[in-house]
Amino acid sequence: MAWPSYSDFFSHVTRGRQPYKYQVRLAECPEPPPLIHLPTGVGKTLATVLAWAWRRLHHPDSAVREATPRRLVYCLPVRNLVEQTVSAINDLDLGVPVCTIMGGEQEEPWYLHPEREAILVGTLDMLLSRALNRGYAMSRYRWPVAFGLLNNDVLWVMDEVQLFGVGLETSAQLQAFRERLGTFGPAQTIWMSATLQPKWFATVDHAAPENVFHLLPDEAEELSKRVEAPKQLARLHVGSAKDKGYAAKLAAAVLEHHQTGTLTLVICNTVERATQVYRELHRRIESDLLLLHSRFRPLERSTQVARLLAPVPAAGRIAICTQVVEAGVDLDARTLITELAPWPSLVQRFGRCNRQGRYTEARVLWVDVSDRPSPYTAEQLVAAREHLVNLDGRSVAPAYLPPVSPQRPEVDLLRRRDLVDLFDTTPDLMGNDVDVSRFIREGEEHDLYLFWRAWADETDRQNQASPGREELCAVPVADVREWLRRREDITAWVYDHLFERWRQAGPRDIRPGGTLMLAASSGGYDPQVGWDPGAKGPVAPVPASTAPAPEGYGGDPASSIGCPQSIAEHTDEVVAALSDLLAKLPWLAPIGDDLLLAARYHDLGKSHAVFQETMRNGLPPELRGTPTLWAKTQARGLKHSVKGFRHELASALALCAAHPDRFLPAYLAGAHHGRVRLTIRSLPEERLAEGGRRVMGITDGDVLPPVDLGGGYHYPGGRLDTALTYLGGDRPSWTEQAIALRERPDLGPFRMAYLEAVLRAADQRASAAAADSVAEGR
C-alpha cells in the first residue's frame, strides 16, 4: 500500500500514534546512520524497526527500497528483552513475519524464504554464534544456512551495545569483512546506545563511523517530559556485600522504601545475590513479589516478564532482578534500588525509574558493592562511584547526566583468518569444533543450555527428541561443571551426531553453546527462582516438545515424506522452486546456471543401490518391484544399511565427472545437507573397511545407474571415483577446489554460504509442498 508520508505510515501501523520528530528524520535519512546515540526511554526500537519497514516496503523511491536489506536482525544483550521486543513488533501492523532466535531444532520459516522480508530478534549469543557459523543450540548441519542468511541481504541493529562486551568489536569486524569479502545484496549494521563513542567501533579492520545520529534541540524539547523526569539520587547504606546478613539488610531496606501502588525495582549484579534477596523478601511479605534473571527457561521467564509488565496492583509490586532489565525493558518504577555497576549500566538502570515522567517525585538509591566487584572490574566500579558521589542529591534524568563513556577493555579480536577458518564446519580429528565464545562474551561468563526430560528406560531415553526452545535454560559453563563435579549421582547427556544416539556427556561436551539433557529427577531448577544448583526436587519437564528428532550424521528425514516420489519428479519441483527464487533475487543472475545445474544433480546420488534399498523398504509392496528410482518414500524413520551413507557425496562426485570444469555446482550439490562442504572425512570404521576406500558410505568404484533427472536431463550412469576426496592425488582434491572457490573475489565465504542456503531452501520447499499435498489428500 502506498502512503503519502512516513508519518501516515507510522500512524497506521501503530494504530493512531504520531511519530516523534527524530523518528521521522531517522526514517527519511539518505541512508541509515551506523551509530544512533539517543537517551533511554525515547522509543529507539520503534524508530529503527519502522524506519527499516518504511524504507524496504513503502518508500516512494524504488532505489531506496532496493538498497534496503530484506532481513532486519535485531540483536539484544539479554534474553528477556527478546520476548518484549518481539511482542512490541508483533503489535505493529507491518505484515512482516517476526521470528525469535532462541535455539531449538525447529525449522524456521525464514530459512526457507530468503526472498521474503523478515524480522529476526535474538540475543547476542544466539545471533553472533550463527553469524560466525557456529550457531549455539541448533543442529550443526544448519550452521551454514544461518551463516549465509545472516551475512547477506541483511540489516543488523545492535541495541544497547554498552552491554555487548567483546561482541561489540566482533560485530564491527564482521561488518568490515562483509564489505571486504563481498555479500549478495546490501549488508549493513546500526549500533545503538544511550552511552557510546564512535572510537569504540574503530578496530583493526573497521574504521570509526563518522555519521552519528543525535537528537536535535527541537527534538529534545519534544521529549522533555521523559528526558527531564525527576529521579533523585541517594546512597543506601546496608553494609558490605561480603557480610553474611547483606541480603537480609537489603531486603529490609527494600521494604522500608517501597510505596504502595507503585513498582519498586531492585537490580543486583549477580543471580546469586538477587535470589538471596528474593528469598529474604519472600519470607517476610505476601504481596506481589517476583524474581527475574537470565537463568530461567523461556516458559517460566515469559510468565515472570508478563507479571513484571502487568498493571501494578494496589499494594504495589517489588521486582528483584539482575542486569536483564537494565536495557530495553519498558518499566516505570517509582523507586529504583541498584547495586553499584559500571557507569553505562547505571545510566540504563536509571532509565527504568520514572521512565514516562509520571511521578513528581521518584528515587534512585545505590548500594556500594565495590568490595565484591564480580562480574565487573574494580576499575569500572571505582569510576562509577565517583560519578555517583558527584551527583548525590541531584536528578539522574537523561538530560542531566554527564556525557561519560568509559574506555573499552582489551579483547580477543576476530581476525580475517579466524572468519575464513570458521567457514569449514567439519570437526577436527578429535571431534572438536572451533570455539567462538571468546568472540561473543569475554571472561568466564559463557553459557551452555540445559533441558530436563523424564524417561522410562534406556530405549525411551534414546528416543528423546531434540529440545524445543521453551525447554532450554541458559546456565554458565562453570556452574554446570561444578554442579556435576559435586553431584556424582547426576549424569548429563549429549546427542552424538556421528553415532546418532544420546551418550553420557564428557568434559569436552561441557562447553559454551552446548546443549545437555538431564533427567527430571536430577533437580537443579525451581520454577520460581530458575537455575538453582541447590534444588534437589524433580524438575517438571516442559510439555511435550514438537521439535523433530535430533539430526544425525546419516539422517535424511526429508526423504520420508509420507508418499513415494521419483528422482525426476522431485528434481523438477526443486528446479521450479529455485527458478522462482532466482527471479526474485536479482544478484543471483550471473550464477543462476550453476545453481540450476546443482539443483538438477543434487539428488542424483539417491540412485545408489544403498539409498534405493532404503526407499523400497518404505514403499507399499506393489511398488517395491518397479524400476522407478525413488527420491522419496512413504514410511518414516528408516535408516540405511550402510552407516553414514550420504547420497549428496555421490551426487557431487558424479557431477564432477560429468562436468569437470564446473566445480561450483558440484560443491553446492554436495553441500545441500550441510555435511559435504570444505573437508570430507571417512568415519573411523570406514578407514578400516575392506573392499576399497570408503568415505561417507561411498565405496570407490560404486556404480550409479542411468537416471532421469527431469526436464529432459539424463545421466548415462557411471562409476564413482572417491580419489577426489583425498589429498595428494594427480588432480586438485575436493578440499583444494573448495578453498579456491572460497577465495574467489566474486564468491568468498559469505556468498558461498548464501548459495548453499538458497539451494537448500528450494529443496526443502519442494519436499514440504509434496508432504503437504499428501496431508491434504491431493
SULMOPE-V543140 format. One record per residue. N is the residue number from 0. D_LAST is the distance of its C-alpha to the last C-alpha in Angstrom with 2 decimals. Layout:
N:D_LAST, N:D_LAST
This chain:
0:34.79, 1:38.34, 2:41.17, 3:44.85, 4:45.94, 5:45.06, 6:46.80, 7:44.52, 8:41.44, 9:42.97, 10:43.80, 11:40.29, 12:38.44, 13:41.13, 14:41.16, 15:44.65, 16:46.55, 17:48.77, 18:48.98, 19:52.18, 20:54.05, 21:53.37, 22:49.59, 23:49.78, 24:51.98, 25:49.67, 26:46.64, 27:48.78, 28:50.39, 29:50.28, 30:48.40, 31:47.54, 32:50.69, 33:50.51, 34:52.62, 35:52.43, 36:55.47, 37:55.25, 38:56.68, 39:54.62, 40:53.03, 41:52.60, 42:48.81, 43:48.18, 44:44.55, 45:43.74, 46:45.81, 47:44.11, 48:40.49, 49:40.91, 50:42.99, 51:40.17, 52:37.55, 53:39.94, 54:40.72, 55:37.18, 56:35.35, 57:37.97, 58:41.18, 59:42.47, 60:43.34, 61:40.39, 62:42.49, 63:42.66, 64:38.91, 65:38.33, 66:41.07, 67:39.54, 68:37.18, 69:33.55, 70:33.90, 71:36.56, 72:37.61, 73:39.81, 74:41.87, 75:43.95, 76:46.62, 77:45.55, 78:42.46, 79:43.16, 80:43.33, 81:39.71, 82:38.38, 83:40.83, 84:40.01, 85:36.25, 86:36.92, 87:39.25, 88:36.84, 89:33.97, 90:36.40, 91:36.51, 92:34.28, 93:33.36, 94:29.59, 95:29.65, 96:28.03, 97:30.76, 98:30.31, 99:32.76, 100:33.97, 101:35.40, 102:34.19, 103:31.60, 104:28.71, 105:25.93, 106:24.09, 107:25.25, 108:23.13, 109:26.15, 110:26.00, 111:22.68, 112:23.91, 113:27.44, 114:27.28, 115:27.10, 116:29.99, 117:30.35, 118:33.22, 119:33.83, 120:36.45, 121:38.04, 122:41.34, 123:43.64, 124:42.97, 125:39.19, 126:39.08, 127:42.07, 128:41.08, 129:37.73, 130:39.62, 131:41.82, 132:38.97, 133:39.71, 134:37.40, 135:38.64, 136:36.39, 137:33.36, 138:32.07, 139:34.45, 140:31.66, 141:30.53, 142:34.12, 143:33.97, 144:30.93, 145:32.82, 146:36.01, 147:34.58, 148:32.98, 149:36.00, 150:38.51, 151:36.97, 152:36.21, 153:37.43, 154:40.07, 155:41.56, 156:43.45, 157:45.75, 158:47.01, 159:50.21, 160:51.19, 161:54.50, 162:52.59, 163:50.78, 164:53.51, 165:52.93, 166:49.41, 167:51.13, 168:52.70, 169:49.53, 170:47.58, 171:50.36, 172:50.35, 173:46.58, 174:46.93, 175:49.75, 176:47.76, 177:44.80, 178:47.33, 179:49.07, 180:46.28, 181:43.90, 182:40.46, 183:37.55, 184:37.94, 185:40.58, 186:41.40, 187:43.84, 188:45.39, 189:47.09, 190:49.37, 191:50.43, 192:53.16, 193:56.11, 194:58.27, 195:57.74, 196:59.83, 197:58.73, 198:60.68, 199:58.23, 200:55.68, 201:58.12, 202:57.15, 203:57.97, 204:55.15, 205:54.49, 206:57.14, 207:57.93, 208:56.11, 209:58.53, 210:56.35, 211:56.44, 212:55.10, 213:57.60, 214:58.28, 215:60.69, 216:63.60, 217:62.16, 218:58.79, 219:60.62, 220:62.55, 221:59.38, 222:58.29, 223:61.76, 224:60.88, 225:58.56, 226:60.53, 227:63.87, 228:62.80, 229:65.67, 230:65.23, 231:68.54, 232:68.83, 233:70.94, 234:71.30, 235:70.53, 236:72.86, 237:71.39, 238:73.03, 239:71.69, 240:68.10, 241:69.65, 242:71.22, 243:69.79, 244:69.88, 245:68.16, 246:64.94, 247:66.95, 248:69.15, 249:66.25, 250:64.54, 251:67.80, 252:68.05, 253:64.51, 254:65.45, 255:68.69, 256:67.08, 257:63.96, 258:64.12, 259:62.44, 260:59.64, 261:58.89, 262:56.93, 263:58.97, 264:57.25, 265:58.62, 266:57.56, 267:58.61, 268:58.35, 269:56.97, 270:54.44, 271:57.18, 272:59.60, 273:57.02, 274:56.06, 275:59.74, 276:60.48, 277:57.49, 278:58.71, 279:62.22, 280:61.03, 281:58.70, 282:61.79, 283:63.71, 284:61.45, 285:58.67, 286:57.61, 287:54.46, 288:54.56, 289:51.87, 290:51.61, 291:49.36, 292:49.26, 293:46.89, 294:46.68, 295:44.18, 296:40.56, 297:38.34, 298:37.62, 299:41.35, 300:42.25, 301:39.97, 302:41.68, 303:45.07, 304:44.32, 305:43.08, 306:46.36, 307:48.36, 308:46.93, 309:47.05, 310:49.97, 311:53.24, 312:54.54, 313:58.10, 314:59.45, 315:57.95, 316:55.82, 317:56.85, 318:54.40, 319:55.42, 320:53.48, 321:53.72, 322:53.09, 323:49.45, 324:50.59, 325:53.11, 326:50.76, 327:48.06, 328:47.95, 329:48.85, 330:51.56, 331:54.70, 332:57.24, 333:60.70, 334:62.08, 335:61.01, 336:62.56, 337:61.80, 338:63.15, 339:64.68, 340:62.13, 341:62.13, 342:62.85, 343:59.41, 344:57.89, 345:60.53, 346:59.86, 347:56.21, 348:57.26, 349:59.67, 350:56.75, 351:55.36, 352:58.60, 353:59.11, 354:56.24, 355:56.09, 356:59.86, 357:59.70, 358:62.72, 359:66.30, 360:67.04, 361:64.85, 362:65.88, 363:64.86, 364:66.59, 365:66.56, 366:67.46, 367:69.15, 368:67.44, 369:68.85, 370:70.20, 371:66.61, 372:65.00, 373:61.78, 374:59.17, 375:61.30, 376:64.36, 377:67.83, 378:68.38, 379:65.44, 380:66.76, 381:70.35, 382:69.36, 383:67.25, 384:70.10, 385:72.49, 386:70.28, 387:69.95, 388:73.71, 389:74.38, 390:72.01, 391:73.36, 392:73.72, 393:71.90, 394:68.47, 395:65.63, 396:63.53, 397:61.81, 398:64.39, 399:67.26, 400:66.02, 401:67.68, 402:65.51, 403:65.53, 404:63.02, 405:63.93, 406:63.88, 407:60.82, 408:61.41, 409:61.27, 410:57.81, 411:55.95, 412:54.71, 413:51.50, 414:52.69, 415:50.93, 416:51.36, 417:49.70, 418:46.64, 419:46.41, 420:46.74, 421:43.92, 422:41.49, 423:41.46, 424:39.43, 425:40.58, 426:42.86, 427:46.41, 428:47.73, 429:48.42, 430:44.89, 431:46.03, 432:44.52, 433:46.55, 434:47.38, 435:46.73, 436:48.05, 437:51.41, 438:49.77, 439:48.06, 440:50.64, 441:54.28, 442:56.39, 443:55.17, 444:52.68, 445:49.51, 446:46.61, 447:44.20, 448:41.45, 449:41.60, 450:39.13, 451:39.80, 452:37.82, 453:38.71, 454:38.01, 455:39.23, 456:40.12, 457:39.84, 458:36.39, 459:35.12, 460:36.76, 461:35.15, 462:31.70, 463:32.30, 464:29.68, 465:30.76, 466:32.46, 467:30.82, 468:32.97, 469:34.19, 470:35.92, 471:37.89, 472:41.59, 473:43.62, 474:46.96, 475:49.78, 476:49.86, 477:53.55, 478:52.94, 479:50.42, 480:52.76, 481:55.65, 482:53.69, 483:52.49, 484:56.02, 485:57.53, 486:54.92, 487:55.06, 488:53.15, 489:49.97, 490:47.50, 491:45.03, 492:41.93, 493:40.18, 494:37.02, 495:38.03, 496:35.36, 497:37.12, 498:37.36, 499:34.21, 500:36.01, 501:37.89, 502:41.58, 503:44.75, 504:45.43, 505:48.52, 506:50.84, 507:48.96, 508:45.73, 509:47.59, 510:47.09, 511:46.12, 512:42.39, 513:41.72, 514:39.57, 515:41.04, 516:39.82, 517:42.39, 518:42.60, 519:42.71, 520:46.12, 521:47.53, 522:48.28, 523:48.99, 524:47.16, 525:47.98, 526:45.62, 527:48.63, 528:50.22, 529:47.42, 530:48.25, 531:51.44, 532:52.80, 533:55.15, 534:52.48, 535:52.56, 536:50.26, 537:46.66, 538:44.04, 539:41.22, 540:37.98, 541:35.51, 542:32.67, 543:30.01, 544:28.77, 545:25.13, 546:26.10, 547:24.68, 548:27.02, 549:29.72, 550:28.89, 551:31.22, 552:32.68, 553:30.61, 554:27.39, 555:24.08, 556:21.46, 557:18.98, 558:18.83, 559:17.35, 560:13.90, 561:12.46, 562:11.14, 563:13.43, 564:13.80, 565:16.96, 566:19.62, 567:19.35, 568:15.64, 569:16.16, 570:19.49, 571:18.34, 572:15.99, 573:18.98, 574:21.33, 575:19.32, 576:19.32, 577:22.98, 578:23.90, 579:22.68, 580:24.94, 581:27.79, 582:27.74, 583:28.21, 584:30.70, 585:33.56, 586:35.81, 587:33.50, 588:34.18, 589:37.14, 590:35.16, 591:31.82, 592:32.38, 593:33.07, 594:29.91, 595:27.80, 596:29.67, 597:29.08, 598:25.31, 599:25.43, 600:27.43, 601:26.18, 602:24.25, 603:26.51, 604:28.22, 605:25.22, 606:26.45, 607:29.43, 608:30.02, 609:29.96, 610:26.47, 611:25.12, 612:26.77, 613:24.95, 614:21.49, 615:22.25, 616:23.52, 617:20.14, 618:18.36, 619:18.30, 620:21.58, 621:20.39, 622:19.21, 623:22.24, 624:24.59, 625:22.72, 626:24.35, 627:21.28, 628:22.13, 629:19.50, 630:18.98, 631:16.48, 632:16.44, 633:14.91, 634:17.98, 635:19.40, 636:23.04, 637:24.23, 638:27.46, 639:29.06, 640:32.09, 641:34.09, 642:34.75, 643:33.92, 644:32.08, 645:30.71, 646:28.61, 647:29.26, 648:32.97, 649:32.37, 650:30.37, 651:33.25, 652:35.96, 653:34.39, 654:34.02, 655:37.65, 656:38.77, 657:36.87, 658:37.95, 659:41.07, 660:42.01, 661:38.80, 662:38.74, 663:36.79, 664:33.43, 665:34.27, 666:35.09, 667:31.85, 668:29.76, 669:31.79, 670:31.69, 671:27.99, 672:27.89, 673:31.32, 674:33.26, 675:34.64, 676:36.65, 677:40.41, 678:41.74, 679:40.35, 680:41.92, 681:41.73, 682:41.20, 683:44.58, 684:44.03, 685:42.85, 686:46.26, 687:47.80, 688:45.29, 689:46.78, 690:45.66, 691:45.54, 692:44.64, 693:41.34, 694:39.60, 695:36.28, 696:35.61, 697:36.34, 698:39.47, 699:41.54, 700:40.92, 701:37.41, 702:35.70, 703:32.35, 704:31.19, 705:30.23, 706:26.80, 707:24.50, 708:23.82, 709:21.72, 710:23.10, 711:25.97, 712:27.31, 713:28.60, 714:30.46, 715:33.22, 716:33.57, 717:36.50, 718:38.30, 719:37.93, 720:41.18, 721:41.40, 722:44.82, 723:43.24, 724:42.54, 725:46.27, 726:49.09, 727:52.16, 728:50.79, 729:51.83, 730:49.23, 731:47.91, 732:45.71, 733:42.23, 734:43.87, 735:46.50, 736:44.01, 737:41.79, 738:44.92, 739:45.87, 740:42.53, 741:43.10, 742:46.55, 743:45.55, 744:46.64, 745:43.45, 746:41.30, 747:42.82, 748:41.18, 749:39.39, 750:37.77, 751:36.80, 752:35.00, 753:33.24, 754:31.96, 755:30.71, 756:28.90, 757:27.28, 758:25.99, 759:24.78, 760:22.96, 761:21.13, 762:20.25, 763:19.07, 764:17.05, 765:15.17, 766:14.68, 767:13.70, 768:11.02, 769:9.51, 770:10.10, 771:8.67, 772:5.17, 773:5.99, 774:7.77, 775:5.63, 776:3.78, 777:0.00
